[in-house]
């Protein structure tokens, strides 16, 4: 099967060793940001905003980055994820390409015809009502947006997320590899909130649910990028939440690695990841 744009459900993300119910920090090979979840909590909507980053490219190295909000996908048993966001990538020639998309896993991502530029303030939302999923993306800087409702056979409403991601390239539904993360500098999220069943609404840090901070820490040569001065691993670290609990910043940085070939990715990239239990 050829490469297709989709979410790879599988070992793209690994939880830290602490049980999810007790953890407030975890590590991932492709997600950075925050997730809200909790026993008995189901989510009806999520929203948030971010400033579209201006990525820094290095000629000869393709790199990728996505920014999104979503519902579902955090649980190890999840087989669905509803999300909407943007992507900023670097081509091998050093050119920056921005795009917008939505994805209802396990279906592949769908492009959104919306012009997005670095510095634009993006506002995103996902709402689930029964089997109907409504995704919205609005460029407040340009005054243009997108909204669509799609009916799905299955959805996951067990978590809500605000994420910067290293996208993945999938050759099938179960055969995926994470792509090198683009140097996005930093990405600021704000106006973040979620609404649970029963109409309860809260910020990321709401006592209505548990909040988990997710650090992106790749651990394989597959994630090596060429910085021009040697191979390195691109990592992403979210800040602590603002006092309001509705905002945070994710910062990119490099960790040098010794030796190893440079991972060469194709131009195809896909969305999102799926958190799995340790050792899977």
N, C-alpha and C positions, 0 to 999 in steps of 0.2 A: 504494500500500500504506500502511496506517496505521502509526502508531508501534508498535514492538514492543520488548520488553525483551530485548536481546541484546548481544553484543560485536561491535563494528564492526572487522573485520579490515581494516586499511588505515592511512592516514596519520594516526593519532592520536598516535604517539610517534616522535620522530626521534633517532637516535643522534648523538653528537658526531662530529666529523670524524675522530678517530682510529679505526683499525680495531678491531673488537670484541675481537680476540685480544690487543690491547695496552692497551686502555682500562681504567682503573679508575674513571672517572667519566663520566657521560653526561647529557644533558638530554632531558626529555620534556615533552610538552604535557599529559599526564594521569597519569603515574606518579611517585611519590616513594618511595624505599626502597632495597632491595638485591636484586640478582639473582645467582645462582650458576650458572655455565655453564662449559663447556670442551670442547675437541675430544676426542671419544671418550668423553665422560662422559654417561651416561644416568641419570636419577633415578627411584627407586622410591617415595620418600615425602618429604614435607616437613611440618614442624610449626612452630608458633609461637604466641605469646600476645600480647595487647594489652589495654590498658585502654580501654574504650569512651569516646570523648571526649564532652564536653559542648559542643556547638557554640554559637556566638553568632550570633543571627539579627538581621537588619535588616528591618523591615516594608517591604513593597513589592518585595522581592528574593528570588527563589527561588534557593537554593544547595544543593549536593549534595556528599557525601563518602562514600567506601567504604574499608574496611579488610579486607585479605585475605591469605591465603597460597595459593600455587598452584604447579603444575608445567606447564611449557611456555609458549609464547607470546612468548618473548624473541627467538628467531631471526627474521630477515627472511623466511625461507621457511616459517615455521610457519603451519599452518592449524587448529591446535587449542590449547586451553588448558583445564586442569582447575583449578578454584578454588572456595574457600568463604570466606565472610566476612560482614560486617555493613555496613549503610549508615545514615548519620545525615544527614538533610536538613532544610532550612528551607523552610517554605511562605511564600507571599506575605504571609500574615497574621502571620508571625513565629513560627509554631508549629514545634516540633521533632518530627520523626518518625523513630523508629529501627526498623530491620528487619533480618532475617537472610536469607541466600540462598546458593545454590550455582549454579555454571554450568559446563557442559561445552561449550565452544565447538566447533563453530559453533552449537549449540543455544542458544536464549535462556535467561536465568537462571530459576531456580525458587525461589519463596519458601519459607523454612523457618518453620514455626509455632513460633517461639521468642521469648518476650518478652525484650527486651534494653533495658537502661537505662544512661544515662551513669554511668560509674564502675564498671560491671561488668567483671570480668576474664574475657576470652574466650580460649578455647583452641581452636585450629583445626588440622586435619590433612587432608592429601590423600595417598592411596596408589594406585599403579597397578600392577596385576598382569596382564600381557598386555593384553587389551582391557577388563578390569574396573577401574573407578575407584571407590574408596571415599572419601567425604567425611565429615568429622566436625566438629561444632561444639559446644562445651560451655561453658556459662556457669557458671564456678566460683563466682561470687558467689551465684547462685540455686540451684545444684545441679541444673540441668536441661540436657539436651543433645539432639543429633540425630546420627544416623549412617545412611548409606545407601550401598549399592553399586549401581552402574549399569554396564551393559555398553555400550561405544561401538564404532563401526565404525573410528574412528581416534583416536589419542591422540598427544600430543607429550610426550616425556620428556627433552627436551634441556636443560632449565633448571629452576631452582627460584626462587621469588620471595616476598618479604615486602613488601607494598605498601600505601601510602595513595594513593587515586586520586580524581581528578575524574571521575565517571561520564560516560557519553555517551548521547545520545539517538539511536536509529537508526530510520530510516524504511524501510530495507531492509538486506540483509547488507553492502552496500557504501556506503551513504549515511548517514553518522553525523556528529553534531556534539558536541563536548565541552561539558559544562554548567559553569556557574560553580562554583568550589570553595567549599564552606562554610568558615567560620572555625572550625576545630576546635581552635585553640590549639596543642596538641601531642598527639601520640599516641606512647606508649611501647610498643615491641615487646620481647619477651623470649623466653627458652626456645626460640630459633630454631635449627633444625638440619635437615639433609637426609640422606637415605640414597641412595647410588648403587648401581648394579648391582654384584653381588658382595658386598653387605652392608657396604660402606664407609660409615661415618657420620661426619659432621663438622658443625661450626658454619658460620655464614655465611662466615667468614674461613678455612675449612679450606684447607690447601695441596693438597688433593685436586682442587680446581677453581679457576677464576678467579672473583673477586668484583667486581661492578660496582656502584658507588653511583649512584643515579638521582635527579637534581634535577628537580622539576616547575617548568617555566618556560613558561607560556602566552605566545603571541606574537601574538595576534589580538584584535580588538574583540569577537569572539564570546565571549571569556572575561571581559569587563568586568563588575564587580559594582558596585552602588550602595552605598556605605558610609555614606550620610547626609551626608557632607561633600564628596562628589565621587566620580567614577568611579575605579576602581583595579583592578589585576590581583592576584588572589590567587595566591601562589606557595607551594610547600612544599619544605622543605630537610631532608634527613636528617642527623643528627649522624654523627660518626665512630663506628665500632663500639666497644662496650665491650671491655675487655681479654680477656674470655672469647670474644669473637667471636659471642656469642649474643644480643646486644641492642643497640638503638639507639633514638633518638627522632626523630620527624619533627615539624618546627615550621612553623606557618602564619605568613605575613606578607603585607603589602600593598605593592604598588609603585604609586604614583599615576600616572595617565595623563592627558594633556591632551585635553579635549573628547571627542567620540564619544558615540554613543547607548548606552543601557543594554541589554544583551542580555536578552531576555525568554524564559525557558525554560518549557516546558509542565511539567505535573506528572509526566509519564513520565520515568523515568531508567533507564539500563541500566548494565551492568557492564563493567569492564576495558578494556584497550587492547591494542595489538599493536605491538611495536617494529619499526620499518622502517628501511631504510637512508636516509642523507641524500639529500635531493633527490627522494625518491619522492612 
